[in-house]
Amino acid sequence: MTRYAYVDGNNNTYVIRRRLEYIPITKAQSSSGEYSGGEPKAVEISEAQLAELVALIDRIAADTANVLAERPMGCGTVVRDGVRTFFRSSSPWKRELERALAGMLGGATPQRE
């Protein structure tokens, strides 16, 4: 089974599987020492919801106009079986993925630094 994750521009991590997990960065881990991604959260999602997230990750990885060779601060990262794809923070797929994740987690979105 392929393993998926998303790391947002603040290094908050979303482990994407039937048990969707949000693992926020803490103040001690943040580069500023001030930012916190909030509280961790985990929910069970349906196969259809998982398929939606996987499709978005695949679109991000295929969007060569927004894929980056290196990881600048603030960009998004999708991980498929350990292979990382970095993409611009302005990517429309990034916004779509974050909306979908927030919706599935019950609106639990990290605060922006």
Sequence and secondary structure as in RCSB ss.txt:
>XXXX:A:sequence
MTRYAYVDGNNNTYVIRRRLEYIPITKAQSSSGEYSGGEPKAVEISEAQLAELVALIDRIAADTANVLAERPMGC
GTVVRDGVRTFFRSSSPWKRELERALAGMLGGATPQRE
>XXXX:A:secstr
   EEEE TT  EEEESSEEEEE   TTTSSSS       EEEE  HHHHHHHHHHHHHHHH TTTEESS  TT 
EEEEETTEEEEE TT HHHHHHHHHHHHHTTS      
